[in-house]
Structure formats: C-alpha cells, structure tokens
Amino acid sequence: MLIFLIYALTTIPLSLMLIYKMKGMDQLRAQTDKLKKSLDDMDEQAKLIVRTDMELNKIQEELDKKISGLYAIQKLSHIISMTLEEEQIFKRIQPEYLGELGFEKAFGFLWDDEKKQFTLRFSIGYAEEEIKPIASFMNSNKERCANFIMGERTLSSISASNNLISPEQLNEVFKVSSFIISPLAPQQVNKGLIFAGTQNIETQVTEGDEELLKILATQLAQSLENARLFEKIWRSQQELEKKVSERTRELTTALEEVKKISENKTNFVSSVSHELRTPLTSIKGYAAILLTGKLGDLPKEVHERLEKINRHSDELVHMVNELLDISRIESGKVAMRTEICGLKEIAAKVEDLLAGQLKERKLYLNIGINPEANSVLADCTQIERVLINLIGNAMKFTPPEGKITIRSLKTDKMVQVDVIDTGCGIPEEAHQAIFDEFYRVDNTINQEVKGTGLGLALVKHIIEAHSGKIWVTSAPGAGSTFSFALPAVT
Ligand code: ADP
C-alpha cells in the first residue's frame, strides 16, 4: 500500500509534469509553425518588393526615355514650325533629334502629284546608293504606300500586322533591325510618310516610340500645310501686286491721255475765245458808234436792234471772258497771289457793288462774318469774284423779299464761308453737275433767268486753285447754301 502510495505520489506529479511539458511542446510547435509561415510570408514579400522594384526601375527607364523623346520632339516641332518654307522644314530635321529618340536612320517621302511618284524630301544615316533602292521600293509599291498613308496609322517592327515591309526587306533595303513608319497626312496636298529605324538589335521600339513618331508626323504635316497656305497667300499677293501695278500703269496712261485731251480743250477754248474777242469788240464798237447817232439819225427799229446787238455783244464778251479765265486757271497760267484777306472787308465791298441790284430786287443781304473766322490765305481779288458770283446767283434765283446771308466759321485749319439764300433750291441730282461748264438746271426759272452756266465752274476752279473746296446743300423750295473752305491764317 505504501509502495503504491509512493508510486502514486511520484508518478502522478511526473505524469502531470509530462502532460504539462507535452502541452508546452505543442504550443512551441504551433509557434514554430507560425514563425515559419511568417518567415515564408516575409520571403514572399521580399521577392515581391524586388520584383516591384525591378518593374519600377523599368518603368522609370521607359519614362525617362519617353520624357527625353518628348523633349526632343518638342524641340524639333518648335524648330520646324518656325519656318514657312517646305525645303527648310525638312532641312531642320537633324540627326541629333532622332538620336535622342534612339534612331540613327530616317527618311521622308512626299507624293508629287505632277510626276505621279513619291519623292525623297530628307534622309538621315543613309548613303546616296542606299537611299535609291528605298525610293524604288516606294515607287514600285505606290498603291500599298498610298493605302498605308490613307489609313493614318503608324506601323512598326512590333506591329501585329505589317503588310508593308517584309523582314528581309527590312535588312536588305531599309538596313535596320527595327523601325517605325508614320503617315504624313496634311489636310490638302503633299501626302507622304516618314520612317525612323535603328540597326541596333538591342534597341526594341516600343509603343511609346510609335506615339512619339506619330506626334512628330502630325507636327510635320501641320508645318507642311502652313507652308502650303503661306505659299498660296504669297502667290496671290504677288499676282495682286502685279495686277495692281498693271492697272496703275494703264490708269496712268489713261490719265495722261485725259490730261492731254483736257490741255487740248483748254488751248482750243483759249484760242477760240481770243479769236472771238476781236470781232466782238469791233461789233460792239460799231454798234456803240451807230447808237451815238454821230453817223446820222437811225430809224426807231434800227435803234432798237442795235441796242439788242450791243446787249448781246456784252453778254458774249462776258461769256468769252469767263471761258478765257477758266482755261487760264486750268492751264495754270493765272497764278493765285496769296495774301491775308479779310472776309468782312471783301463782303462789304461786294455788298456796295450789288447794293443797287439788291434794292431793285427787294432782297435783304445779311453779312455775319465771325471775327474768329475772318482771315484767309487767298488771292483777295479772286475771292471777291467768287462772292460776286455766288451772291449774284442767289439774287437771280431768290424771289423778291427773300433773304441772303453770308456767314463764316472756323473748321480745323480752314475757314468755311456759307452763302445762304431763301430761293428756289436745287434738286439733289444736280448738286455735282452745277459746277460743270455750261450746266444749268432744267427748270422754269432758268428759262426766264439769263445765264451761261459758267459762273460756278469758274468759282470752283478759283477755290480749287487755293487748295480749297466748294459744295452745295440744297433742296427744291428750301433755298440753297453754297459753302467753300479756304486755308485759314494760323
Ligand atoms: P448761270 O447762273 O449762269 O446759269 P452758274 O454756273 O452760275 O451758271 O450756275 C449753274 C446753275 O446752277 C444755274 O443755272 C442754276 O440752275 C443753278 N444755281 C446756281 N446758283 C443757284 C442758287 N443760288 N439757287 C438755285 N439754283 C442755282
């Protein structure tokens, strides 16, 4: 019993200890497993980190390549867009820009619509004898090349479907191991393509490179389009200039002819007037002698007729004198003696001269010369003539009890004089023509009022000989305002 007790007392704790230890072992094992799993996980994660790092490096490399490619494209695009000459655009594509994109060979062809073939516009990295077979390739595959251009998609050695260049041609004709080819498709003409490639077998073109070449092709196409439009505008401008100078030449010749005709007319009028003046003076002289009765008494009818002859001769002399004056001013034979003239003084002189007629016709003359607009640079005698003519006309065409006003005002560097009447007025369509020689408005008043149609023509010549201008504002029944402007005294 004691033995059993001793046995029990020793085994039970031992068993308990064993059980406890075994439990600890299990826990240890579980922890070891956990640790192992964590280590495995960590290993996996480390591998993942390495893999990610490698990928990141690759992406970084690609990004760097892309950035430097983009930078090169941006520089090249800027350079080619700075010219508007087709020749220059291609000359500016230099090897260093392509080098930055990883290519050492390149060329560009454009379709020549006149020659019906592709013509080489630039080449980089090819000797002359190397480019010839490429040109032959292009022109013996015109249709395929044209279809490729019209397709507006880039093609490269990594493209899934390359039905343009076979691997053998790539080596033998194009002398590259990888390439990108992109259409040049300006909106209108000059369609073509650009090719870039490399012999370096380690360099593989990427989709990114394709994109870059496409950007370059788009920029090139845009620059070609700009150059074409500029050329078109330049040509039209040249044509226009040619036409303008042709027309100017024609007009100058016509003007010279007109001048000659006008000169001939002036000379003719002047000599005819001279010729007329001598017989007219004798007619007037004889009529005057006969009218005095010194050569004997005249029957009443003869006297009346002689008076008519005398009156008509006076009118003719007046007309001939006006014609002579016009032709003299026109030919520049009468020089205007410019001095400072006071308009108030001239107007008063004219008023004195016409006072009798004004009274007779029951017309009221109002002179309102503004002291600020009194002095003009002109030939005073000629300006007096102008005012006599204008007031004379106003008197002729204004019914009794009417009013005639002379006023002046200053405009910029000129003095404007207005002669205003309350007469019959002038229709708009005659405003220009009344300043032509022999023009008279076709109205009932003119059938009664005598005139030659030369007065305003003479006035216009005098004003224009002073570098001034004359115009009329009028309407039938509303009176007329004849205005002229002369250089003011500053
Ligand atoms: P004339 O008075 O000798 O006919 P002018 O050359 O002076 O010649 O005038 C040309 C025409 O202009 C006149 O016949 C007349 O019809 C018109 N005219 C000129 N001045 C006036 C005026 N103040 N009012 C109305 N008509 C006028």
Residues whose N, C-alpha, C, O or C-beta is under 5 A from the ligand:
A	BS01	ADP	N393 A394 F397 G423 G425 I426 I434 Y439 R440 V441 K450 G451 T452 G453 L454 G455 L456 A457 S480
